[in-house]
Each structure stands twice: as C-alpha cells, then as structure tokens.
Amino acid sequence: MPVHIIQRGNNRQAIFHKEKDYYAYLAWLGQGAEKYDCAIHGYALMSNHVHLLATPGHANSISKMIQFTGRQYVPYFNRSYERTGTLWEGRYKSSVIDAESYYLACLHYIEMNPVRAGVVRHPRDYRWSSYCCNAEGEPNSLITPHSMYTQLGDTPAARQKVYSKWFSTYQGLESLADIRTAWHSGTPLGEDLFCKHIEWVVDHKIGQSRRGRPKRALTPFSETSTPKKGL
C-alpha cells in the first residue's frame, strides 16, 4: 500500500541551502529505496521539509530507507555548514493511503506543495519535485509509477497527457484537510472499508482521519491564482 511520508527540519529550520544539497539528498534517497525495496512514486523537497509518496516492499522498508538516507545526509549537511546536532524534527510522520480513492489526490497534494507555498506559480517550474516526470515525461530514475498512474493510459505519453490535464483542472481543495489530518495523526487515509481493514490487519483500533471518498474540487488550477501556504 502506498504511504505518504513527511519529514521536517528541527524547529522548522532549513534542511537544504544549496543546489548540491538537493542532489545529495535525492542520490542517497535513491540508494536507500533500492537497498530496502521501496518504490518511490512522487516527492517534493521543500526548503525545510520533505514529502514522499512510496510503496514499501516489506514491513520495514520505509523506516530503513529513511534511516539510511538520514545517516548519509545529516553528516554531510553538518560538515557542509559547520554545525552539529540533529537535523530532523523527531521521527518522520506517515499515513497509509487508500490507493483507489486517494492516490492521485495525494500525489497532486505533494506536487502542488511549491505552489501553495508561493515558491512558484506552476508545479513544472519547481525543480525539486516529481511533477515534471509524472506530467511531462522528464526522465527520473528515482520514480517508479504506481498502478493507479499507469492505468491512466496505454503509453507513457498518454498517461502524461491525462495526468497533466487532470492536474490542471483539479486542485483537491476539499481533500487537503483530510490528507493533512492523516499524516499529522498517523492514521490511514481512505474509505470506511479500507480503514476498517487496516485495523483488522494490525488488530488495533487506530482511528480514521476520513471516512468516504474525496469529493472532486470544482475550482480549476490557474497560473494567476493566489498561491497558498504550503504544508
């Protein structure tokens, strides 16, 4: 099952300063994903936090991948900027996603983060996200397409066309709160049956951040619309 992962800098401090920092993080993330069998479908590296959408191959794939990446990146960052101590704000946050109902909405949420933060007007203008790969076919060895994405078309070009068109007309405004609540609380994001199934599997009452299918937003994306704060 895909998982939405968020990791923030300690006290919301910057975790990337220069271009080389983003490249270094992505390189180690890729190594960690391969080493621990974790398929990454989307990401957005913001100045003080990271969003990932990934499917683990094993129960500990995500935790091992994040741990591996941190063990490489934090010493590099501390050496580069003559600092010491922790870089991250505790353990990463995550939420299991009901792919049928929320996969595309969550990917959209992640890739729109730079727009909501007011960094760019359109997601294609932000270098440190997976948008240009998923929507425009830019080569990216880090990305493994999820089945929900590949079902959008018979060829890569067809999928990109459908995805970019959907992306340009759907803001997911009504699902923003649901997605945020899920990763803040660490609860599953999906319909009632999905959430109940997760609880049955783990044999524990973990709560649900949302019961029901996300409603389609009616407001189209506009390059002249006022950017909103990213989270």
Residue pairs with C-beta under 8 A, 6 or more apart in sequence:
1 55
1 96
1 97
1 99
2 41
2 53
2 54
2 55
2 96
2 97
2 99
2 103
2 106
2 146
3 53
3 54
3 55
3 56
3 62
3 94
3 95
3 96
3 97
4 51
4 52
4 53
4 94
4 95
4 97
4 106
4 110
4 179
4 182
4 183
4 189
5 50
5 51
5 52
5 53
5 54
5 62
5 66
5 92
5 93
5 94
5 183
6 49
6 50
6 51
6 52
6 92
6 93
6 94
6 183
7 49
7 50
7 66
7 88
7 89
7 92
7 93
8 48
8 49
8 50
8 88
8 89
9 15
9 48
9 49
9 87
9 88
9 89
10 85
10 86
10 87
10 88
10 89
11 89
12 48
12 49
12 89
13 48
13 87
14 47
14 48
15 21
15 25
15 47
15 48
15 49
15 50
15 77
15 87
15 88
16 22
16 25
16 45
16 47
16 48
16 128
17 80
17 81
21 77
21 80
22 45
22 127
22 128
24 73
24 76
25 45
25 50
25 69
25 73
26 45
26 128
26 142
28 68
28 69
28 72
28 73
29 40
29 43
29 52
29 65
29 69
29 142
30 40
30 141
30 142
31 68
31 69
31 72
32 38
32 64
32 65
32 66
32 67
32 68
32 69
32 72
33 39
33 40
33 54
33 65
33 142
35 64
35 65
35 68
36 57
36 58
36 60
36 61
36 64
36 65
36 68
37 56
37 57
37 58
37 61
38 54
38 55
38 56
38 57
38 61
38 62
38 64
38 65
39 54
39 55
39 57
39 144
39 146
40 52
40 53
40 54
40 142
40 143
40 144
41 53
41 54
41 55
41 107
41 130
41 143
41 144
41 145
41 146
41 149
42 51
42 52
42 53
42 107
42 110
42 111
42 129
42 130
42 134
42 143
43 50
43 51
43 52
43 53
43 110
43 129
43 130
43 142
44 50
44 51
44 110
44 111
44 113
44 114
44 126
44 128
44 129
44 130
45 128
45 129
46 113
46 114
46 117
46 119
46 128
46 230
51 110
51 113
52 110
53 97
53 103
53 106
53 107
53 110
54 62
54 65
55 144
55 146
56 62
62 94
66 92
70 87
70 88
73 87
74 86
74 87
74 88
77 83
77 87
78 84
78 85
78 87
93 183
93 184
93 186
94 183
94 186
95 179
95 182
95 183
95 185
95 186
95 187
95 188
95 189
95 209
96 188
96 189
96 190
96 198
97 103
97 106
97 188
97 189
97 190
98 188
98 189
98 190
98 191
98 194
98 195
99 146
99 147
99 148
100 148
100 190
100 191
100 194
101 190
101 191
101 194
101 213
101 214
102 175
102 179
102 189
102 190
102 214
103 146
103 148
103 149
104 148
104 149
104 166
105 172
105 175
105 179
105 214
106 179
106 189
107 130
107 134
107 149
108 167
108 170
108 171
108 172
109 172
109 175
109 176
109 179
110 129
110 130
111 123
111 129
111 130
111 131
111 134
111 135
111 167
112 123
112 171
112 172
113 129
113 230
113 231
114 120
114 123
114 125
114 126
114 128
114 129
114 230
115 121
115 122
115 123
115 126
115 227
115 228
115 230
116 227
116 228
116 229
116 230
116 231
117 227
117 229
117 230
118 227
118 228
118 229
118 230
119 126
119 227
119 230
120 126
121 223
121 224
121 227
122 223
123 129
123 131
123 135
123 167
124 131
124 132
124 135
124 136
130 140
130 142
130 143
131 167
132 138
132 140
133 139
133 140
133 143
134 143
134 145
134 149
134 160
134 163
135 160
135 163
135 164
135 167
136 160
136 164
137 156
137 157
137 160
145 159
149 159
149 163
150 159
152 158
152 159
152 162
152 163
152 166
153 159
153 160
153 161
153 162
167 221
168 220
168 221
169 220
169 221
170 216
170 217
170 220
170 221
171 217
171 219
171 220
171 221
172 179
172 214
172 217
173 217
173 219
174 214
174 215
174 216
174 217
175 214
175 215
175 217
178 189
178 209
178 210
178 214
179 189
180 231
181 187
181 209
181 210
182 188
182 189
182 209
182 210
185 207
185 209
186 206
187 195
187 206
187 207
187 208
187 209
188 194
188 195
188 198
188 206
188 208
188 209
189 209
189 210
190 198
190 208
190 210
191 211
191 212
191 213
192 208
192 211
192 212
195 208
195 210
195 211
198 206
199 205
199 206
